Amino acid sequence: MATAGVTPSDLLLIDIDFDYSSFMTYFIRFYEKHVKLILDKFGLRPLVIEYKESTNHNVHVKILLDKPVDYETYLHLLLALGCDLGLVSISNARLRTFGDPLVKQFYKKVAKK
């Protein structure tokens, strides 16, 4: 099912609509506990968690998982980990129509940084 340009199914790319500097100052420790709690419920572990400031000063999170997941589970994880609801909705529609989520555009942006 994997096609060129589609995000690998073991790499979560999360777009959080929250100010980056505030997130890094006040919320990061709680968020990392939340990530581990949610991933544990899915039988997963984070190998790497990276944070970057988006062009509009919000938060982009990359989480490398210990194993790949199917794309429906991928979307559940995005939603549970605070990803922008619009992105998750569009990704869900694309998954139902084309068999892969619309996270590849975000992946291309992250790859450039």
N, C-alpha and C positions, 0 to 999 in steps of 0.2 A: 504494500500500500504506500510505502514511502516514495515520494517523488522529489526530484531535485528542488532545493529551495525551501522545503518544508522543514520546520523545526524538528530535530530528533525527539523521539518520544520519551527520552530520559532527561530532557533539558526543559524545565519549566521557565517560561518567560512571562513575568508578571508586571503589568503596568498599573501602578497604584496612584490614584489621584489624591495625593497628599504632598504637601510641601517637603522637599528633600531635606532641607536643613533642620526643620522641625522633627521630621521622622528620625534622622540620624541622632538628634539631641535627646528626644523624649521617648521614642517609641521602639527603637531597634532591639533592645534586649527583650521586651515583651513579644515583639514580632517573631524573633528567632525561637522563643519558647513555643509560640503558636505554630510556627512551621513544623517543628519537631512533633508536637502533639497531633497535628492533622496528618502528617505523613505516617506517623506510627499507626494511626487508625486504618491506613491503607496498606500497612505492612511494608512501608518504604523508609529509607533513610536519606538525608541530604549529605552528599559527599562534599559539595562546595556551595556556598551561598555568597553571591556578589551583589553589590548595590551600585547603581550609577544614577546620576542626576540626568533626567530627560531634558530635552530642549526647552520644555515649558516649566522647568524647575520642579517637576514631580519626581516620583521614584520609579526606576526600573530595577527589577530584581531578577537575577538569574540563579536558578537552583538546579544543580546537577544531581540527579537521583541515582541511587545504587542499582537500579534496573529500569528498563523501559516499561511504559504502561500503554494500554490502548488509548486511543484518542478521546473516547468518551470519558474515561477516568481522568485523562489529562484536563479536560474542561471542568470536571468536578473539582479537581485540585486548584485550578486557576480561580474558580469562584470562591472556594473555601479559604484561599490565601489572599483574598482582597483585590483581585484583579478588577479592572474597570469593567462594569457590567455590560456596557455597550460592546466592548471587544469580545467578551465571552458570548454574548448573544449572536454577534456576527459570526464568530467562530463556530458556534453550534449550528447555525444555518448552513454554513459552508460544509461542515462535517456531514450533515444530512444530505446535502446536494451533491457534493464532490468526493466525499470520503476522507477528506483531510481538513484540519482546522485552518483558520486564517491567522495563524501566528507567524507565518513566514515573513510578513512585512516587518514586524517588530524584530524578528531574528536578523534580518538584513540590516536594520538600523543599529542593533547592538553589535553586529559583526564589524561595522565600520568604525566603531569607537575604540 
